[in-house]
Amino acid sequence: MAEIFVLAEEEILIAFGMIGIKGKSVVGRDDAIATFRGIVRDKACTLERGPVDLSDCKMLILSEDVSDMIGEELSEWQLSGAFPLIVEIPPLSGSPAQHTHLVDAVRKAIGIKIK
């Protein structure tokens, strides 16, 4: 069972694996959507070493490139308020300038600035 799971590029998975967090690398949009649906709906994911039970998964970490592939499916899930909680991290190539972070958008909308 895994409380935290990662969908990102292989190098990021290696880093998370060093602290005991499992994850999967996806190839292309179809694979990303199928894997995401399997995690949030079926609460399971199959890795090379076999299936992973994600019934107690509380947090799903996605690199921004993977979240961009999932698109609307991800937005619908985030608005549902269901677990797992989605956390986006920048890919190794860096975050695109046009990528708006939810926290930044909320801060701008309500007019607060935290230093």
Contacts in CASP RR format, 6 or more apart in sequence:
PFRMAT RR
TARGET T0000
AUTHOR 0000-0000-0000
METHOD contacts of the structure
MODEL  1
MAEIFVLAEEEILIAFGMIGIKGKSVVGRDDAIATFRGIVRDKACTLERG
PVDLSDCKMLILSEDVSDMIGEELSEWQLSGAFPLIVEIPPLSGSPAQHT
HLVDAVRKAIGIKIK
1 53 0 8 1.000
1 54 0 8 1.000
1 55 0 8 1.000
1 56 0 8 1.000
2 21 0 8 1.000
2 22 0 8 1.000
2 52 0 8 1.000
2 53 0 8 1.000
2 54 0 8 1.000
2 56 0 8 1.000
2 57 0 8 1.000
3 56 0 8 1.000
3 57 0 8 1.000
3 58 0 8 1.000
3 59 0 8 1.000
4 21 0 8 1.000
4 57 0 8 1.000
4 58 0 8 1.000
4 59 0 8 1.000
4 60 0 8 1.000
4 61 0 8 1.000
5 21 0 8 1.000
5 22 0 8 1.000
5 23 0 8 1.000
5 24 0 8 1.000
5 39 0 8 1.000
5 45 0 8 1.000
5 52 0 8 1.000
5 54 0 8 1.000
5 57 0 8 1.000
5 59 0 8 1.000
5 60 0 8 1.000
5 61 0 8 1.000
5 84 0 8 1.000
6 12 0 8 1.000
6 13 0 8 1.000
6 16 0 8 1.000
6 21 0 8 1.000
6 22 0 8 1.000
6 23 0 8 1.000
6 24 0 8 1.000
6 60 0 8 1.000
6 61 0 8 1.000
6 62 0 8 1.000
7 23 0 8 1.000
7 24 0 8 1.000
7 25 0 8 1.000
7 26 0 8 1.000
7 32 0 8 1.000
7 35 0 8 1.000
7 36 0 8 1.000
7 39 0 8 1.000
7 60 0 8 1.000
7 61 0 8 1.000
7 62 0 8 1.000
7 63 0 8 1.000
7 66 0 8 1.000
8 16 0 8 1.000
8 23 0 8 1.000
8 25 0 8 1.000
8 61 0 8 1.000
8 62 0 8 1.000
8 63 0 8 1.000
8 66 0 8 1.000
8 89 0 8 1.000
8 91 0 8 1.000
9 25 0 8 1.000
9 63 0 8 1.000
9 65 0 8 1.000
9 91 0 8 1.000
9 92 0 8 1.000
10 25 0 8 1.000
11 92 0 8 1.000
12 63 0 8 1.000
12 89 0 8 1.000
12 91 0 8 1.000
12 92 0 8 1.000
13 23 0 8 1.000
13 24 0 8 1.000
13 25 0 8 1.000
16 22 0 8 1.000
16 23 0 8 1.000
16 61 0 8 1.000
17 23 0 8 1.000
21 61 0 8 1.000
22 47 0 8 1.000
22 52 0 8 1.000
23 45 0 8 1.000
23 47 0 8 1.000
23 52 0 8 1.000
24 35 0 8 1.000
24 45 0 8 1.000
24 47 0 8 1.000
26 32 0 8 1.000
26 35 0 8 1.000
26 66 0 8 1.000
26 69 0 8 1.000
28 69 0 8 1.000
29 69 0 8 1.000
29 70 0 8 1.000
32 66 0 8 1.000
32 69 0 8 1.000
32 70 0 8 1.000
33 69 0 8 1.000
33 70 0 8 1.000
33 73 0 8 1.000
35 45 0 8 1.000
36 70 0 8 1.000
36 73 0 8 1.000
36 74 0 8 1.000
36 77 0 8 1.000
37 73 0 8 1.000
38 44 0 8 1.000
38 45 0 8 1.000
39 45 0 8 1.000
39 54 0 8 1.000
39 57 0 8 1.000
39 60 0 8 1.000
39 84 0 8 1.000
40 60 0 8 1.000
40 77 0 8 1.000
40 82 0 8 1.000
40 84 0 8 1.000
43 53 0 8 1.000
43 54 0 8 1.000
43 55 0 8 1.000
43 57 0 8 1.000
44 51 0 8 1.000
44 52 0 8 1.000
44 53 0 8 1.000
44 54 0 8 1.000
44 55 0 8 1.000
45 51 0 8 1.000
45 52 0 8 1.000
45 54 0 8 1.000
46 52 0 8 1.000
54 84 0 8 1.000
57 83 0 8 1.000
57 84 0 8 1.000
58 83 0 8 1.000
58 84 0 8 1.000
58 85 0 8 1.000
59 84 0 8 1.000
59 85 0 8 1.000
59 86 0 8 1.000
59 87 0 8 1.000
60 84 0 8 1.000
60 85 0 8 1.000
60 86 0 8 1.000
60 87 0 8 1.000
61 87 0 8 1.000
61 88 0 8 1.000
61 89 0 8 1.000
62 70 0 8 1.000
62 74 0 8 1.000
62 86 0 8 1.000
62 87 0 8 1.000
62 88 0 8 1.000
62 89 0 8 1.000
63 88 0 8 1.000
63 89 0 8 1.000
63 90 0 8 1.000
63 91 0 8 1.000
64 88 0 8 1.000
64 89 0 8 1.000
64 90 0 8 1.000
64 91 0 8 1.000
64 95 0 8 1.000
64 96 0 8 1.000
64 99 0 8 1.000
65 91 0 8 1.000
65 93 0 8 1.000
67 74 0 8 1.000
67 86 0 8 1.000
67 88 0 8 1.000
68 99 0 8 1.000
74 86 0 8 1.000
77 86 0 8 1.000
78 86 0 8 1.000
88 101 0 8 1.000
107 113 0 8 1.000
107 114 0 8 1.000
END
